[in-house]
Amino acid sequence: MADPRGFLKVRERELAPKRPVALRLQDWREVVDPADPTLVARQASRCMDCGVAFCHQGCPLGNLIPEWNDLVWRGREQEALERLHATNNFPEFTGRACPAPCESSCVLGINQPAVTIKQVENSIIDQGFANGWVLPVPPERLTGKTVAVVGSGPAGLAAAQQLTRAGHTVAVYERDEQPGGLLRFGIPDFKLEKTLVERRIAQLKAEGTRFRTGIEVGRDLSWGELRRRYDAVVVATGSTVPRELDIPGRDLVGVMPAMPYLSASNRVVAGSLAETPFDAAGKHVIVIGGGDTGADCVGTANRQGAASVTNLAIGRKPSQTRTESQPWPVHPTLFEVTSSHEEGGERRYLASTVEFLGDARGNVHGLRVAETGITERGREPIPGTERVLEADLVLIAMGFSGPEHIDDAGFPLGRSARGAFARERDYSTELPGVFVAGDAGRGQSLIVWAIAEGRAAAAAVDAYLMGSTVLPSPLLATDHAFA
């Protein structure tokens, strides 16, 4: 284990400093500065190497957290990197974009602040790339089997990398102009700089994975034809249909889902788009939805120079501490001040949007909002509490309802009760050789679940093609994989 008395000697939770708000609003670089290795080792020393490491319960990937905490404390970073990559293809993504259910499950968190697991994870992988330790791992032999992976988000990339390393010839189909999916086009650079995505894509290419970008399966190539060309198909298209707010005025100009707004901004930052058609500069922006996507919209609007930003949430303001209904080691819903909310704007809770208000030209100019009443029937506006908020741009960030429909008679995928693609516990579908991984089969979830499902689906595909597999499968045939 790490320092046997570390958690007694170092009782405080230390995080790397964030860049000053005034400075970071001037660019799109990551908000958090790299952590000092001495600080990281000191925090790693707090890991208790518990008899039952509940951080494993919190992490779908089964990360070997106590092992790499111990190695970091001992200064054996390259060995720590090997342990990290043993369960996680892309720790630099989870270390930046995962809400860290592992930290919520940390045993130390019972009576002290939890170990800074995400920060240690980030430090390990960043040092690994800086020192040239992260190298391509091409297969030792080829099997002669071919696999198509549709979608290049975290689930698709994880599945593709595992299957390529197993010796299969893998082609990843992506309808956007570059691979990466949500990682590239959905998450702003201030949370995840795109050089991190590009260097992983370069690694996959060097290992032998092939990318077919700008090809939309179902339009440029039928799903049935794809199935005929390949020995197996992995559907990893994500959950991309936005939840709608069907109230009067929804068709007004300036009312839109969050993802097109974020995608356009990311393309401008990357230089592939000259200017965004949804610029928030000088506008009064309202973001509906209190989750991560809503926070990303707040940070983006502030960087674009919005006149004001208001973030509305229909529910109550979460507690700042665990409630009795969310005891350790459950991942709790807590009030969080994200880096985006630190940068400006107002947050309002128990806010139900009743109507979008427009001008004579059909542009939105305000929202009619009422206080939310929580009754036995659910959440509903309280009559008589309405007020009007000024708005020139309204972003609906209420999450996603499921994957886009596949309209192909030669590829009849069914739907689950949750609206995702139906699949068995081994990620297979009723179509022989067709598997579903990530949010496309699970529904909207976390990046750590996407990578875990990509790895598990890859093991299932390998077993289907070869009769058995040696690929690790963190979730295969487990009940919680389909919770």
C-alpha positions as CSV (number, residue, x, y, z in Angstrom):
1,M,0.0,0.0,0.0
2,A,1.0,3.7,0.0
3,D,2.2,5.3,3.2
4,P,0.6,3.3,6.0
5,R,0.1,6.5,7.9
6,G,-0.5,8.8,4.9
7,F,-4.2,9.3,5.6
8,L,-3.4,10.3,9.2
9,K,-0.5,12.7,8.3
10,V,-2.2,14.3,5.2
11,R,-5.8,14.9,6.1
12,E,-6.6,17.7,3.7
13,R,-7.6,17.2,0.1
14,E,-5.4,19.3,-2.2
15,L,-6.1,20.0,-5.9
16,A,-4.1,21.7,-8.5
17,P,-5.0,25.4,-8.9
18,K,-7.2,26.7,-11.6
19,R,-6.2,29.5,-13.8
20,P,-7.6,32.9,-12.8
21,V,-11.1,33.5,-14.1
22,A,-10.2,36.8,-15.9
23,L,-7.4,35.0,-17.7
24,R,-9.2,31.8,-18.7
25,L,-12.2,33.7,-20.1
26,Q,-9.8,35.1,-22.8
27,D,-9.0,31.7,-24.3
28,W,-10.2,28.1,-24.6
29,R,-7.4,26.3,-22.8
30,E,-8.0,23.9,-20.0
31,V,-9.1,25.6,-16.8
32,V,-6.9,23.5,-14.4
33,D,-3.2,23.9,-14.4
34,P,-1.1,20.7,-14.4
35,A,-0.7,19.3,-10.8
36,D,2.7,19.4,-9.2
37,P,4.0,15.8,-9.0
38,T,4.9,16.3,-5.3
39,L,1.4,17.3,-4.5
40,V,0.0,14.3,-6.4
41,A,2.3,11.9,-4.6
42,R,1.3,13.4,-1.3
43,Q,-2.4,12.9,-2.1
44,A,-1.7,9.4,-3.4
45,S,-0.1,8.6,0.0
46,R,-3.6,9.0,1.6
47,C,-4.9,5.9,-0.2
48,M,-5.6,3.3,2.5
49,D,-5.4,0.1,0.3
50,C,-8.6,-1.0,2.0
51,G,-9.4,-4.6,2.6
52,V,-12.4,-4.0,0.4
53,A,-11.6,-1.2,-2.0
54,F,-15.0,0.4,-2.6
55,C,-13.5,2.7,-5.2
56,H,-13.6,-0.4,-7.4
57,Q,-17.4,-0.6,-6.8
58,G,-17.8,3.0,-7.9
59,C,-15.8,2.6,-11.1
60,P,-17.3,0.5,-13.9
61,L,-13.9,0.0,-15.4
62,G,-12.6,-1.7,-12.3
63,N,-9.5,0.6,-12.2
64,L,-6.7,-0.7,-10.0
65,I,-6.8,2.5,-8.0
66,P,-5.0,1.4,-4.8
67,E,-2.2,-0.1,-6.9
68,W,-1.4,3.0,-9.0
69,N,-1.8,5.2,-5.9
70,D,0.9,3.2,-4.2
71,L,3.2,3.3,-7.3
72,V,2.8,7.1,-7.7
73,W,3.7,7.6,-4.0
74,R,6.8,5.5,-4.5
75,G,7.8,7.4,-7.6
76,R,7.3,4.5,-10.0
77,E,5.1,6.4,-12.5
78,Q,5.8,4.2,-15.5
79,E,4.6,1.1,-13.6
80,A,1.6,3.2,-12.5
81,L,0.8,3.9,-16.1
82,E,0.8,0.2,-16.9
83,R,-1.7,-0.5,-14.2
84,L,-3.8,2.4,-15.4
85,H,-3.9,1.2,-19.0
86,A,-4.6,-2.3,-17.9
87,T,-8.3,-1.3,-17.3
88,N,-8.7,2.0,-19.1
89,N,-7.9,2.8,-22.7
90,F,-8.3,6.6,-22.3
91,P,-7.5,7.8,-18.7
92,E,-6.9,11.3,-19.9
93,F,-10.6,11.5,-20.9
94,T,-12.1,10.0,-17.8
95,G,-9.7,12.0,-15.7
96,R,-11.1,15.2,-17.1
97,A,-14.8,14.4,-18.1
98,C,-15.9,11.8,-15.5
99,P,-17.7,12.9,-12.3
100,A,-15.6,10.4,-10.4
101,P,-18.0,8.0,-8.7
102,C,-14.8,6.3,-7.5
103,E,-14.1,9.2,-5.2
104,S,-17.6,9.1,-3.9
105,S,-16.9,5.4,-3.0
106,C,-13.5,6.1,-1.4
107,V,-13.5,4.5,2.1
108,L,-11.5,7.5,3.4
109,G,-14.5,9.6,2.4
110,I,-16.5,8.2,5.4
111,N,-14.9,10.7,7.7
112,Q,-12.3,12.7,5.6
113,P,-12.2,14.2,2.1
114,A,-11.7,11.5,-0.4
115,V,-8.4,10.7,-2.2
116,T,-8.0,12.9,-5.3
117,I,-8.3,9.9,-7.6
118,K,-9.0,11.9,-10.8
119,Q,-6.0,14.1,-10.2
120,V,-3.7,11.2,-9.7
121,E,-5.1,9.6,-12.8
122,N,-4.5,12.7,-14.9
123,S,-1.0,13.1,-13.6
124,I,-0.1,9.5,-14.4
125,I,-1.3,9.7,-18.0
126,D,0.1,13.2,-18.7
127,Q,3.5,12.2,-17.4
128,G,3.2,9.1,-19.6
129,F,2.7,11.1,-22.8
130,A,5.3,13.7,-21.8
131,N,8.0,11.0,-21.2
132,G,7.1,9.0,-24.4
133,W,5.8,6.0,-22.5
134,V,2.5,5.8,-24.4
135,L,3.3,3.9,-27.6
136,P,1.2,2.1,-30.2
137,V,0.4,-1.6,-29.4
138,P,-0.1,-3.3,-32.8
139,P,-1.4,-6.9,-32.9
140,E,1.2,-9.7,-33.0
141,R,-0.9,-11.4,-35.7
142,L,-4.0,-10.8,-37.8
143,T,-7.0,-13.1,-37.6
144,G,-8.4,-12.3,-41.0
145,K,-11.7,-11.2,-39.5
146,T,-13.2,-7.8,-40.2
147,V,-15.2,-5.5,-37.8
148,A,-17.0,-2.3,-38.5
149,V,-17.5,0.1,-35.6
150,V,-20.1,2.8,-36.2
151,G,-19.4,5.9,-34.1
152,S,-16.1,7.2,-32.8
153,G,-17.0,8.4,-29.4
154,P,-15.5,6.9,-26.3
155,A,-17.4,3.6,-26.6
156,G,-16.5,3.2,-30.3
157,L,-12.9,4.1,-29.9
158,A,-12.5,1.7,-26.9
159,A,-14.1,-1.2,-28.8
160,A,-12.0,-0.4,-31.9
161,Q,-8.7,-0.3,-30.0
162,Q,-9.4,-3.6,-28.2
163,L,-10.5,-5.4,-31.3
164,T,-7.5,-4.1,-33.4
165,R,-5.1,-5.2,-30.7
166,A,-6.8,-8.7,-30.8
167,G,-5.8,-8.9,-34.5
168,H,-9.0,-8.1,-36.3
169,T,-9.1,-5.6,-39.1
170,V,-11.3,-2.7,-37.8
171,A,-12.8,0.2,-39.6
172,V,-14.5,3.0,-37.7
173,Y,-17.2,4.9,-39.5
174,E,-17.9,8.5,-38.4
175,R,-20.3,10.9,-40.1
176,D,-18.5,14.0,-38.9
177,E,-15.4,15.2,-40.6
178,Q,-13.0,14.1,-37.9
179,P,-13.2,11.2,-35.4
180,G,-13.9,11.7,-31.7
181,G,-17.6,12.0,-31.4
182,L,-18.7,13.7,-28.2
183,L,-15.1,14.0,-27.1
184,R,-14.2,16.3,-30.1
185,F,-17.5,18.1,-30.8
186,G,-19.5,18.0,-27.6
187,I,-17.1,18.8,-24.8
188,P,-15.5,22.3,-24.9
189,D,-11.8,22.7,-25.0
190,F,-11.7,24.3,-21.6
191,K,-12.6,20.9,-20.2
192,L,-10.9,18.6,-22.7
193,E,-8.4,20.1,-25.2
194,K,-8.6,18.4,-28.6
195,T,-4.9,17.7,-28.8
196,L,-5.6,14.9,-26.3
197,V,-8.1,13.4,-28.7
198,E,-5.8,13.8,-31.7
199,R,-2.9,12.0,-30.0
200,R,-5.1,9.0,-29.2
201,I,-6.5,8.9,-32.7
202,A,-2.9,8.9,-33.9
203,Q,-2.1,5.9,-31.6
204,L,-5.1,4.0,-32.9
205,K,-4.1,4.6,-36.5
206,A,-0.6,3.5,-35.8
207,E,-1.9,0.2,-34.3
208,G,-3.9,-0.4,-37.5
209,T,-7.4,0.9,-36.8
210,R,-8.8,2.5,-40.0
211,F,-11.1,5.5,-39.9
212,R,-13.8,6.3,-42.4
213,T,-14.8,9.9,-41.7
214,G,-17.5,11.9,-43.4
215,I,-19.5,8.7,-44.1
216,E,-23.0,8.5,-42.5
217,V,-24.2,4.9,-42.3
218,G,-27.8,4.8,-43.4
219,R,-27.2,7.6,-46.0
220,D,-23.9,7.2,-47.7
221,L,-23.8,3.4,-47.0
222,S,-26.8,1.3,-46.0
223,W,-26.7,-0.6,-42.7
224,G,-27.5,-3.8,-44.5
225,E,-24.6,-3.3,-46.9
226,L,-22.3,-2.7,-43.9
227,R,-23.4,-5.9,-42.3
228,R,-22.7,-7.8,-45.5
229,R,-19.2,-6.4,-45.9
230,Y,-18.0,-7.2,-42.4
231,D,-17.9,-10.2,-40.1
232,A,-19.2,-8.2,-37.2
233,V,-20.6,-4.7,-36.6
234,V,-20.5,-2.7,-33.4
235,V,-23.1,0.0,-33.1
236,A,-21.7,2.8,-30.9
237,T,-23.6,5.8,-32.2
238,G,-24.4,7.2,-28.8
239,S,-27.6,8.7,-27.4
240,T,-27.9,11.9,-29.5
241,V,-31.6,12.7,-29.8
242,P,-32.1,15.7,-27.5
243,R,-34.9,15.8,-24.9
244,E,-37.4,18.5,-26.1
245,L,-39.3,21.1,-24.3
246,D,-42.7,21.1,-26.0
247,I,-44.2,24.4,-24.9
248,P,-45.5,27.4,-26.8
249,G,-42.9,29.3,-28.7
250,R,-40.5,26.4,-29.2
251,D,-40.2,27.2,-32.9
252,L,-38.9,30.8,-32.3
253,V,-35.5,31.7,-33.8
254,G,-32.9,31.5,-31.0
255,V,-34.4,28.5,-29.2
256,M,-32.3,25.5,-29.8
257,P,-30.8,22.3,-28.3
258,A,-27.4,22.6,-26.6
259,M,-25.4,20.2,-28.7
260,P,-25.5,22.1,-32.1
261,Y,-24.4,25.2,-30.2
262,L,-21.5,23.5,-28.5
263,S,-20.5,21.7,-31.7
264,A,-20.4,24.9,-33.7
265,S,-18.3,26.6,-31.0
266,N,-15.8,23.6,-31.0
267,R,-15.4,23.8,-34.7
268,V,-14.6,27.5,-34.5
269,V,-12.0,26.9,-31.9
270,A,-10.5,24.1,-34.0
271,G,-10.4,26.4,-37.1
272,S,-12.7,24.2,-39.2
273,L,-15.5,26.8,-39.1
274,A,-14.9,30.5,-39.7
275,E,-17.6,31.7,-37.3
276,T,-20.5,30.2,-35.4
277,P,-24.1,30.9,-36.5
278,F,-25.0,30.8,-32.8
279,D,-22.7,33.3,-31.3
280,A,-23.7,34.5,-27.8
281,A,-21.7,37.7,-28.0
282,G,-23.8,40.6,-26.5
283,K,-26.8,38.4,-26.0
284,H,-28.8,37.5,-22.9
285,V,-28.4,33.7,-22.8
286,I,-30.6,31.3,-20.8
287,V,-29.5,27.7,-20.4
288,I,-32.3,25.3,-19.4
289,G,-30.9,22.3,-17.6
290,G,-28.6,22.0,-14.6
291,G,-26.3,19.1,-15.7
292,D,-22.8,19.0,-17.3
293,T,-24.0,20.0,-20.7
294,G,-25.8,23.0,-19.2
295,A,-22.6,24.0,-17.5
296,D,-20.6,23.6,-20.7
297,C,-23.0,26.0,-22.4
298,V,-22.5,28.5,-19.5
299,G,-18.7,28.4,-19.9
300,T,-19.0,28.7,-23.7
301,A,-21.4,31.6,-23.6
302,N,-19.2,33.5,-21.1
303,R,-16.2,33.0,-23.4
304,Q,-18.2,34.3,-26.4
305,G,-18.9,37.5,-24.5
306,A,-22.6,37.1,-23.5
307,A,-24.3,40.1,-21.9
308,S,-25.7,37.8,-19.3
309,V,-26.0,34.0,-18.6
310,T,-28.8,32.4,-16.6
311,N,-28.9,28.7,-15.8
312,L,-32.3,27.3,-15.0
313,A,-33.0,24.0,-13.2
314,I,-36.5,22.6,-12.7
315,G,-35.7,20.8,-9.5
316,R,-34.5,21.9,-6.0
317,K,-31.0,23.1,-5.3
318,P,-29.1,20.0,-4.3
319,S,-27.7,19.6,-0.8
320,Q,-24.0,20.5,-0.2
321,T,-23.6,17.3,1.9
322,R,-24.8,13.7,1.6
323,T,-28.4,13.1,2.6
324,E,-29.8,10.1,4.4
325,S,-31.1,8.7,1.1
326,Q,-27.6,8.8,-0.5
327,P,-25.2,7.3,2.1
328,W,-21.6,6.3,1.4
329,P,-20.6,4.6,-1.0
330,V,-23.5,5.8,-3.2
331,H,-22.5,8.5,-5.7
332,P,-24.6,11.4,-4.4
333,T,-26.3,14.3,-6.1
334,L,-24.6,17.3,-4.5
335,F,-24.6,21.1,-5.2
336,E,-21.5,21.7,-7.3
337,V,-19.9,24.9,-8.4
338,T,-18.3,24.0,-11.7
339,S,-15.5,26.0,-13.3
340,S,-18.1,27.4,-15.7
341,H,-20.3,28.7,-12.9
342,E,-17.3,30.3,-11.2
343,E,-16.8,32.4,-14.4
344,G,-20.1,34.3,-14.2
345,G,-23.9,34.0,-14.6
346,E,-26.8,33.3,-12.4
347,R,-28.3,29.9,-11.3
348,R,-32.0,29.5,-10.5
349,Y,-33.6,26.4,-9.1
350,L,-37.3,25.3,-9.0
351,A,-37.7,27.2,-12.3
352,S,-40.3,25.8,-14.8
353,T,-40.3,27.3,-18.3
354,V,-43.9,27.9,-19.3
355,E,-43.6,29.7,-22.6
356,F,-41.0,31.1,-25.0
357,L,-41.9,34.7,-26.0
358,G,-41.0,36.1,-29.4
359,D,-41.1,39.4,-31.3
360,A,-42.8,40.3,-34.5
361,R,-39.9,38.8,-36.6
362,G,-40.1,35.4,-34.9
363,N,-37.1,35.8,-32.7
364,V,-37.1,34.8,-29.1
365,H,-36.9,37.8,-26.6
366,G,-37.9,36.2,-23.4
367,L,-39.1,33.3,-21.3
368,R,-42.1,33.0,-19.1
369,V,-41.0,31.1,-16.0
370,A,-43.0,29.9,-13.0
371,E,-41.9,28.4,-9.7
372,T,-41.9,24.6,-9.7
373,G,-44.3,22.8,-7.5
374,I,-43.4,19.3,-6.4
375,T,-46.5,17.2,-5.7
376,E,-47.7,13.6,-5.9
377,R,-48.3,14.1,-9.6
378,G,-44.7,15.2,-10.1
379,R,-43.2,18.6,-10.9
380,E,-45.4,21.3,-12.4
381,P,-45.6,25.1,-12.6
382,I,-47.4,26.9,-9.7
383,P,-50.1,29.2,-11.1
384,G,-49.6,32.8,-10.2
385,T,-45.8,32.6,-9.8
386,E,-45.0,33.5,-13.4
387,R,-42.4,36.1,-14.3
388,V,-40.6,37.0,-17.6
389,L,-36.9,36.7,-18.1
390,E,-35.1,38.5,-21.0
391,A,-33.5,36.2,-23.5
392,D,-31.9,36.5,-27.0
393,L,-30.6,32.9,-27.1
394,V,-32.1,29.9,-25.3
395,L,-30.2,26.6,-25.1
396,I,-32.1,23.5,-24.1
397,A,-29.7,21.2,-22.2
398,M,-32.1,18.7,-20.7
399,G,-30.3,15.6,-21.8
400,F,-30.9,13.0,-24.5
401,S,-33.7,10.5,-25.0
402,G,-31.9,7.8,-27.0
403,P,-30.1,7.0,-30.3
404,E,-31.3,8.1,-33.7
405,H,-33.6,5.8,-35.5
406,I,-32.1,3.3,-38.0
407,D,-34.4,3.2,-41.0
408,D,-33.2,0.1,-42.9
409,A,-35.2,-3.0,-43.5
410,G,-32.0,-5.0,-43.8
411,F,-30.9,-3.9,-40.3
412,P,-34.0,-4.3,-38.0
413,L,-32.7,-3.3,-34.6
414,G,-35.3,-3.4,-31.9
415,R,-35.7,-0.9,-29.0
416,S,-35.6,-1.4,-25.3
417,A,-38.1,0.0,-22.8
418,R,-35.7,2.9,-22.2
419,G,-35.7,3.8,-25.9
420,A,-32.1,2.5,-26.6
421,F,-31.3,-0.3,-29.0
422,A,-32.2,-3.7,-27.6
423,R,-29.4,-6.1,-26.8
424,E,-28.6,-9.1,-24.7
425,R,-26.3,-9.2,-21.7
426,D,-23.3,-10.0,-24.0
427,Y,-24.0,-6.8,-26.0
428,S,-25.3,-9.0,-29.0
429,T,-28.5,-8.2,-30.7
430,E,-31.1,-10.4,-32.5
431,L,-29.0,-9.8,-35.7
432,P,-26.1,-12.3,-35.7
433,G,-22.8,-10.5,-35.6
434,V,-24.3,-7.2,-34.6
435,F,-23.4,-5.7,-31.2
436,V,-24.4,-2.5,-29.4
437,A,-22.1,-0.6,-27.0
438,G,-22.2,2.6,-25.0
439,D,-25.1,5.1,-24.8
440,A,-26.7,3.6,-27.9
441,G,-27.6,0.6,-25.8
442,R,-27.4,1.9,-22.3
443,G,-29.1,5.3,-22.7
444,Q,-27.5,8.6,-21.7
445,S,-24.7,7.9,-19.2
446,L,-21.1,8.7,-18.2
447,I,-17.9,8.6,-20.3
448,V,-16.5,5.9,-17.9
449,W,-19.5,3.7,-18.7
450,A,-19.0,4.2,-22.4
451,I,-15.4,3.1,-22.3
452,A,-16.2,0.1,-20.1
453,E,-19.0,-1.0,-22.4
454,G,-16.7,-0.5,-25.4
455,R,-14.2,-2.9,-23.8
456,A,-16.8,-5.4,-22.8
457,A,-18.5,-5.4,-26.2
458,A,-15.1,-5.9,-27.8
459,A,-14.5,-9.0,-25.7
460,A,-18.0,-10.3,-26.8
461,V,-17.2,-9.6,-30.5
462,D,-13.9,-11.4,-30.2
463,A,-15.5,-14.4,-28.6
464,Y,-18.2,-14.4,-31.4
465,L,-15.5,-14.3,-34.1
466,M,-12.9,-16.7,-32.6
467,G,-14.9,-18.9,-30.2
468,S,-13.1,-17.6,-27.2
469,T,-11.4,-14.4,-26.0
470,V,-8.6,-13.2,-23.8
471,L,-9.7,-9.6,-23.9
472,P,-10.7,-8.2,-20.5
473,S,-14.4,-7.6,-20.0
474,P,-15.2,-5.4,-17.0
475,L,-19.0,-5.6,-17.5
476,L,-19.8,-8.7,-19.5
477,A,-22.7,-10.7,-18.0
478,T,-23.1,-8.5,-14.9
479,D,-26.4,-7.2,-13.8
480,H,-25.2,-3.6,-13.1
481,A,-24.0,-3.3,-16.7
482,F,-27.6,-3.1,-17.7
483,A,-29.0,-1.2,-14.7
